[in-house]
Every structure is written in C-alpha cells, then in structure tokens.
Amino acid sequence: MLCSTQDWEADYLHPNYSDSLNKSIPMKEPCPDVFWFPLFSEKFAQELIEEVEHFGEWSGSAHSDKRLAGGYENVPTDDIHMTQIGYQEHYLKIIKNYILPVQERIYPGFYADGRGGT
C-alpha cells in the first residue's frame, strides 16, 4: 500500500467514490437497507486478490478456526483475515476514512468510530 493519501486515492479509490458522498445523487438500494456504492479501483481489487492468493492460508470454511478467540466460527467462511497479511491497519483506515462518511450520509445522526472488530 502507498503511504501518501493522495497517491493511494489516485491508485486505489474508485473514480466515482465521491458520488457516494453527494446527497443530490441517490444511493443505489437494491433491497431495503442494502446500499451499493463504488469504493475501490480495479487495481486495488486485483492487487488484494494477488496478495491473498499468494498468502494462500485460507480458513477452509470450518467451524473450528484457530485465528479466533475461542477458536469457533459461528458462520464459517473460506477467508483470510487482514491481520494475516499485515493489512489490518490499512483496513481500519479504509473503514474510518471512506466507509464511515458513506454510512453517515445514509444514516444521519448515527456515528461510529471505525475501530472494527478483531
């Protein structure tokens, strides 16, 4: 990931992301309380896919998951956590800087702190 916010946004943020913050542009809502908005560029998606595929330690879709406190996954998925590939800090910055502003537009008056779960 790039260090400069301006460089990061130019390379990885979807060119139409700012439309998601514009209150005069309706948000796409394919069903109640589900919203679609552009966030990442194709470059970001491709590089993240390459990173997790290179890491290759998928969870395996089992209820038993040693990565979790207590070791049990209620709803098993075949995934790789951002902590495993060293992206947790970036992930939390993305939530705080790009997801929360959209959430605040959709749900005015509800404010989250963007800490994320661990």
C-alpha positions in Angstrom: 0.0 0.0 0.0 1.1 3.5 -0.7 2.0 6.0 2.2 0.6 9.2 0.6 -3.1 9.5 1.0 -3.3 11.4 -2.3 -1.3 8.7 -4.2 -3.4 5.9 -2.5 -6.6 7.6 -3.5 -5.4 8.1 -7.1 -4.4 4.5 -7.5 -6.9 2.6 -5.3 -10.1 4.6 -4.8 -12.8 4.2 -7.4 -13.1 7.3 -9.6 -16.8 7.6 -8.8 -16.4 7.2 -5.0 -17.1 10.9 -4.3 -20.6 10.4 -5.8 -21.4 8.3 -2.8 -21.0 11.4 -0.6 -23.1 13.7 -2.8 -26.5 14.0 -1.3 -28.0 15.1 -4.6 -27.1 11.7 -6.2 -29.4 8.9 -5.0 -27.8 5.9 -3.4 -28.5 2.6 -5.1 -30.5 0.4 -2.8 -31.3 -3.0 -4.4 -33.3 -4.1 -1.4 -34.1 -2.5 2.0 -31.0 -1.3 3.9 -28.6 -2.7 1.4 -26.6 0.0 -0.4 -24.3 -0.2 -3.4 -21.6 2.3 -4.0 -18.2 2.3 -5.8 -15.3 2.1 -3.4 -12.2 0.5 -4.9 -10.5 0.7 -8.2 -9.9 -2.4 -10.3 -6.2 -2.0 -9.5 -6.9 -2.3 -5.7 -9.1 -5.3 -6.2 -6.5 -7.1 -8.4 -3.7 -6.4 -6.0 -5.6 -7.6 -3.0 -6.6 -10.8 -4.8 -3.0 -11.4 -5.7 -1.9 -10.8 -2.1 -4.4 -13.2 -0.5 -3.8 -15.8 -3.2 0.0 -15.5 -2.7 -0.5 -15.9 1.1 -2.8 -18.9 0.4 -3.7 -19.9 4.0 -7.5 -19.9 3.6 -9.6 -20.8 6.7 -11.3 -23.8 5.0 -15.0 -23.0 5.8 -14.9 -24.9 9.1 -16.4 -24.1 12.4 -13.0 -24.6 14.0 -10.8 -21.5 13.4 -7.6 -21.1 15.4 -7.4 -17.4 14.3 -10.4 -16.5 16.5 -10.6 -16.1 20.3 -12.3 -19.2 21.4 -11.5 -21.0 18.2 -15.1 -21.2 16.9 -16.6 -19.6 13.8 -20.4 -19.4 14.0 -20.8 -18.8 10.3 -17.9 -20.5 8.6 -16.4 -18.8 5.5 -13.4 -19.6 3.4 -11.3 -16.4 4.0 -8.1 -14.8 5.0 -8.1 -12.1 7.7 -6.5 -8.7 7.1 -4.3 -9.3 10.1 -2.8 -12.4 8.4 -1.5 -10.4 5.5 -0.5 -7.3 7.5 -3.3 -5.1 6.2 -5.3 -4.6 9.4 -4.1 -1.0 9.9 -5.0 -0.2 6.3 -8.4 -1.9 6.6 -9.3 0.2 9.6 -8.2 3.4 7.9 -10.4 2.5 4.9 -13.4 2.0 7.2 -12.7 5.3 9.0 -11.9 7.4 6.0 -14.1 6.0 3.3 -16.9 3.7 4.7 -17.9 5.9 7.7 -18.6 9.0 5.6 -21.0 7.0 3.4 -22.6 5.4 6.4 -23.1 8.9 8.0 -24.8 10.0 4.7 -27.1 7.1 4.7 -27.9 7.1 8.5 -27.6 10.7 9.6 -27.2 11.0 13.3 -25.6 7.6 13.8 -21.9 7.9 14.3 -19.5 5.0 14.6 -15.8 5.3 15.5 -14.4 2.9 12.8 -12.5 0.7 15.2 -13.6 -2.5 13.5 -13.8 -5.9 15.2 -10.9 -8.2 16.0 
